[in-house]
Amino acid sequence: MPDTPTTKYAKSGDVHIAYQVVGDGPNDLVFVPGWVSHVEYAWEDPFFAHFLRRLASFSRLILLDRRGTGLSDRVADLPTLEQRMDDVRAVMDAAGSERAALFGVSEGGPMCLVFAATYPQRTSALALYGTFARLARAPDYPIGAPSDATERFLERVEAEWGTGSISAELFAPGHASDASFRQSWARFERYAVSPSGIRALIRMAADTDARSVLSVIRAPTLVIHRQGDLMNRVTCARYMAERIHGARYVELPGNDHFPWVGDTEAVLGEVEEFLTGVRQEPESDRVLATVMFTDIVRATETAATLGDTRWRALLQSHHALVREQLARFRGREIDTAGDGFLASFDGP
């Protein structure tokens, strides 16, 4: 798998949507990100890159930048949810994908919901993480975010955009004190969109409402949410899962919104098992080894009997003999202490 896959463009109406195809798994998986994205810089962030490689390990992964962010075209007018959904169709067509599973994260979720309802024949499965059908509070949706909270968030984002503080503190609080993480996401923010652009994208997310399609969806659906998610309330995920026919709902501990930080393997494992029926065992750093410690019996008495000169000669002979056997059986000398040896061998 190349370090940075080739970026291509699909045309959705008059808008060019940047996308990449990674991996050669048996089934297509379209990854629709939320917040902001940049399909090329994503591979420079170690957390995000690991997450994408794991997805590509069991799929033919198709990832994209939503219109208005990353390498996709900027737009003068805010697109409708249906226009954004159609960007997914355009990317699938360009990538030669007739049918795929969709994985929507955060703001990418509503696009996937509408796609699954509009193109059921092209949707093999639907995986959703940290997302919502509606974000803003309404008389018939009291669990949404109040408008004054959205306004405060907009003011902070515009003032601090490009510093990494928003992404680290609110989207990945587990890494908020990690200077390198903040620096990486400061660049990510600047590469992805301007301060005015992110303000427009947040307004667009706040106006999104995909509740009307929930009961129409018939694709197998997995909804994953972290209990302490600071950005999207867990109650919104429960609401969505309850209204999608046969949806499987998984609630995980943690407060990181980005799925590629925190207990990433828990998220990836759920998605992989849902889509393939199996789950990779996490790589273990445990090894089977034999540890050997030697000690000369009654060394103190023997040293007193032999005297210093003969005792040192005996120790030299002892050490030479032990090292010869270590070399013979591919052992590793760890330490020597007086007349004792500490060594290890691979295997039993």
Steps between C-alpha positions, in 0.01 A plus 500: 500500500656838401575752776278759328247360251429683175234768525241511222194715432137414442264758357171553682308754297746787464698407812816289507522256793844370597521129578746212539472122470712286734524126558382202301249337732203307361240766585486875447482730802435873453635709789320834536677718759360770721642823645767587243714275283790496258549165327874554456591656834302227678784261415750726677313482830610169661170439680283570196733306267490191724120519510474517120750215448299278733183573304684425176630172644154341463347706218554693182489835677367807320551824692402851403510865600153645534432801279633818663789330681837343428585459132139519381360817346397788722139606446343845510157380616435244770399172332187313595524163673383338176782667304756382754354150490533501123873568539526148645326359192735694270807365682369144489436532127849640438658224711309228312301397807154364425420410861676586823475520875499857629684615812388846608675688781349806668375740227558226245224294662195687365640475146521123542151481649346676200708297254388171658136611479533630143716223353419182694617284209847657522530481881618166635528622860510818706745569785465823696729643767462809718227635279142623501187533289447855627741718695297804606228510762140532377155486664469137390869429568588623851821294517672718238756772566350839598561788259694710752749213548549483124565876485760480776667211322508695173666797668768284659569307181544814291730657761719193556495333159840379381649457848389140555336588832143432384580162346712390795292623792151422371550221248791315662515603868714198577777668298432861601833526685699336219693784332581299186134403457391864528765607249393230256136602523587869476642420156206270424254781575686750283536255210136395517307827503520871583342657814207628294469162333477307826240745626288428192544123542387518863195702398426235240527221758272689739235525227519130412197283567490141369239367744242444227705224334575292811193278473563442128848350538513123458873439463665319792605784732754539778495808724804561725534782749729581791315575820686821586529644148539876551382599152199283419276391782452131561124554523500601132661168407247305706215690334635413156563132576150455644344623175704302245348157440716225653792731583769365731601759760838490675586749773868518592674669793709809433459868414709537181289593199758403239480122452873479419602597856416338832406133486515494120509121481162475672345711222688325219422157642127572507504629142711212371288233667180666381618512138699175476372276779845473659717723714878518490668421827702801615872456459660392825838610628524189718759234406579153627853488644715313752682700765802338669676606818817320617677517833804316635399299808683594823698766312601691813648192666679394180652848451631500855655156454664576161617852565456801269730396217367145455139620551534759220644232272209270581248779426666570165476131408138491617405810298674367188317168527158668549556735205602207281171326579303822443654531155433135424130525584448858372447647844536867591705617796302761692716558809769354724516563871803353682480128431148503351370529142166625375419391142202438274417264213233524232233236555477238775 
